[in-house]
Amino acid sequence: MTHRLPLRLVVYVANYVGRDIDADMAQIEQASHRHNPSGQITGALLFDRGQFVQVIEGPHDAISLLLDRLQRDPRISEWQTLLDQDTDHRSCESWAMRILRTDNGERVPVAILDAFRDKYLRTFKADASGFIELFTAIMQ
Ligand SMILES: Cc1cc2nc3c(=O)[nH]c(=O)nc-3n(C[C@H](O)[C@H](O)[C@H](O)COP(=O)(O)O)c2cc1C
């Protein structure tokens, strides 16, 4: 895998406002497989309680293009960036966007996600796999 450094690491949370999550998830997964490998983008998409948390890492230009597409996607609203910073290493090694889904219920308040991020960053250097572990734990 080629690495053009520095990479950009973005973590955001957004609400799902589509109508058919199964169909949308399948479509998102296909789009990710179509576009992310050529953009050298890796990461994970978590869906839980009507809310997405996505962690993406990759070259700056490819991440900017993906963010433009995502922010125009009508299936999500109330976008909030939790983290946007350079990283000097890629921590997700597979090109396939990891997709994780748990049960449906109440949304996790963004303030809680913010608080966890701040606590995490006080102890650890930000990387994608750390966030994936963290959010998987919070959202279960
Ligand atoms: C929460 C969420 C995450 C997404 N993640 C990706 C992604 O990682 N890569 C991608 O290409 N498209 C992703 N999409 C889909 C894009 O918004 C867009 O629909 C798609 O890239 C368009 O591809 P197409 O023109 O080939 O159909 C995501 C959409 C949502 C709602």
The ligand as an ORCA input file, in Angstrom:
! r2SCAN-3c Opt
* xyz 0 1
  C     -22.872      7.972      6.049
  C     -22.389      7.855      4.637
  C     -21.093      7.407      4.403
  C     -20.621      7.296      3.090
  N     -19.331      6.882      2.884
  C     -18.853      6.855      1.620
  C     -17.506      6.489      1.378
  O     -16.727      6.174      2.268
  N     -17.094      6.488      0.067
  C     -17.912      6.810     -0.960
  O     -17.475      6.802     -2.103
  N     -19.189      7.144     -0.755
  C     -19.685      7.172      0.503
  N     -20.994      7.528      0.707
  C     -21.853      7.767     -0.461
  C     -21.646      9.161     -1.041
  O     -22.321     10.130     -0.263
  C     -22.196      9.212     -2.477
  O     -23.552      8.839     -2.501
  C     -21.442      8.279     -3.393
  O     -20.062      8.402     -3.229
  C     -21.807      8.573     -4.849
  O     -21.162      7.627     -5.649
  P     -21.652      7.380     -7.141
  O     -21.651      8.726     -7.824
  O     -20.657      6.424     -7.718
  O     -23.029      6.776     -7.028
  C     -21.480      7.621      2.017
  C     -22.780      8.070      2.263
  C     -23.244      8.175      3.560
  C     -24.655      8.633      3.804
*
